[in-house]
Structure formats: C-alpha cells, structure tokens
Amino acid sequence: MKQIAVWTIIPMLMLLASGCTLKGTVKQITDTTSNVTGTTSGRTWFTEEGIVKPDFKVIAFVALNQENLRHDMASGQGEYLSSVSNLLNVPADRKAEFFTVIQARYAAFAAMDFTAPEQVVAALRDLSTPLASRQ
C-alpha cells in the first residue's frame, strides 16, 4: 500500500471541516452580478462587445454605487452625486441647484429600493430634466 504524506492530508481535512463551500461563494458572486447584468424591460444592458449601452449607463452606475450615492445625496455633494449629474447631462451652472434639490428630497430617496435602480434613476431624471432644459 502506498503511503500518503501527512502534509497532504491535513489541508484536505481542514478544507472539508471548515464548512465553507465553493457553491455558496459562487452563488453570492453571481447573485450580485446578475443584479447588474440583468435585463430591463427585456433588453440587456450591454452591447455585443460588452460595453454598457448609453441608455443604461445611469442605471448601471446607480446599481453599482448605491451606498456611496446615498451618502452623497444625504450631504448634497460628492463625487458620486457629481457623476450622476454628468450622466444625466445637468449643466455645470445648474449642478449646485441639482445637489440642493436632491439633498432636500433625501428622505424620499432614502425610502427607495436601490436594488431596483430604474426607480431611482426615474426620480433623478424627473429632477434633472427641468434643470437641463433651462440652459
């Protein structure tokens, strides 16, 4: 009978006894990814080249940056809120006004389900459209 070195058995036993499963870890990763790479109204977010389609850039940004965006909305400033304003085409001279409006309506945004970023983006668009049209 062939002898197996103890140093090869111990790591295998530790792996089996740890209770960690590769399946559980993969499921966590794919669940998060599927929220971002999912479809909206039957359309995918990405082109065949793997680039986010222009119509979905704001939605993807909100989905991927929920917590940071919430923080910026509460404070009425920050790089994430600034990025959203850029994606929504808010004119530079109207950004301060946009930030103030977002901060004033933070309670409504905080109550929103950020796992459904389309709703958040629709509310952001409603606030940014009048500002963009007053150029």
C-alpha positions in Angstrom: 0.0 0.0 0.0 1.3 3.4 -0.9 1.9 5.9 2.0 0.4 9.4 1.8 2.4 12.2 3.4 0.6 13.8 6.4 1.3 17.2 4.9 -1.1 16.4 2.0 -3.9 15.1 4.1 -4.1 17.9 6.7 -5.0 20.7 4.3 -7.7 18.5 2.7 -9.2 17.7 6.2 -9.1 21.4 7.1 -10.9 22.3 3.9 -13.6 19.7 4.4 -14.0 20.6 8.1 -14.2 24.4 7.5 -17.8 24.4 6.4 -17.1 26.8 3.6 -18.5 25.8 0.3 -17.4 26.9 -3.2 -21.1 26.7 -4.2 -22.1 29.3 -1.6 -19.4 31.7 -2.6 -20.1 31.4 -6.3 -23.8 32.0 -5.6 -23.1 35.2 -3.7 -20.9 36.5 -6.5 -23.4 35.6 -9.3 -26.4 37.0 -7.4 -24.7 40.4 -7.1 -23.5 40.3 -10.7 -26.9 39.3 -12.0 -28.5 42.3 -10.4 -26.2 44.5 -12.5 -26.1 42.4 -15.7 -29.8 41.7 -15.7 -32.2 42.9 -18.2 -34.6 45.9 -18.0 -37.8 45.6 -20.0 -36.4 42.6 -21.9 -33.3 44.5 -23.1 -29.8 43.7 -22.0 -27.6 46.5 -20.6 -24.6 45.5 -22.7 -23.6 45.6 -26.4 -22.1 42.5 -28.0 -18.7 44.0 -27.3 -19.5 44.1 -23.5 -19.9 47.8 -23.3 -22.8 49.3 -21.3 -25.3 50.8 -23.6 -25.8 54.6 -23.3 -29.4 54.1 -22.2 -28.3 52.0 -19.2 -25.2 53.9 -18.0 -27.0 55.8 -15.3 -28.9 52.7 -14.1 -25.6 50.7 -14.0 -23.9 53.5 -12.1 -26.7 53.7 -9.5 -26.8 49.9 -9.1 -23.1 49.6 -8.6 -22.7 52.6 -6.3 -25.8 52.5 -4.1 -24.2 53.2 -0.7 -21.8 55.9 -1.9 -24.6 57.6 -3.8 -26.9 57.6 -0.8 -24.2 59.2 1.3 -23.6 61.9 -1.3 -27.4 62.5 -1.6 -27.7 63.0 2.1 -24.8 65.5 2.2 -25.8 67.3 -1.1 -22.3 66.9 -2.6 -19.7 64.4 -3.5 -18.1 62.6 -6.5 -20.9 60.1 -6.9 -23.6 62.7 -7.0 -21.5 64.7 -9.4 -21.0 61.7 -11.6 -24.8 61.1 -11.7 -25.3 64.7 -12.6 -22.9 64.3 -15.5 -24.6 61.1 -16.7 -27.9 63.0 -16.6 -26.5 65.9 -18.5 -27.1 68.5 -15.8 -25.4 71.7 -17.0 -22.4 72.8 -14.9 -24.0 76.0 -13.9 -27.1 74.1 -12.6 -25.3 71.4 -10.6 -25.3 73.2 -7.3 -29.1 73.6 -7.6 -29.5 69.9 -8.5 -27.4 68.9 -5.5 -29.6 71.1 -3.2 -32.8 69.6 -4.6 -31.5 66.1 -4.1 -30.5 66.8 -0.6 -33.8 68.4 0.2 -35.6 65.3 -1.1 -33.2 62.8 0.5 -35.9 61.3 2.7 -37.8 60.2 -0.4 -34.6 58.8 -2.0 -33.7 57.0 1.3 -37.0 55.2 1.2 -36.5 53.9 -2.3 -35.4 50.4 -3.1 -31.9 50.9 -4.6 -32.0 47.2 -5.7 -34.4 48.5 -8.3 -32.2 51.2 -9.7 -34.6 52.0 -12.5 -37.0 53.7 -10.0 -34.1 55.8 -8.5 -33.0 56.9 -11.9 -36.5 57.8 -13.0 -36.8 60.1 -9.9 -33.4 61.6 -10.6 -34.3 62.2 -14.2 -37.5 63.9 -13.1 -35.5 66.4 -11.0 -32.7 66.9 -13.6 -34.8 67.4 -16.7 -36.1 70.9 -15.9 -32.5 71.9 -15.0 -31.1 70.6 -18.3 -33.8 72.4 -20.3 -33.1 75.8 -18.7 -29.7 76.2 -20.3 
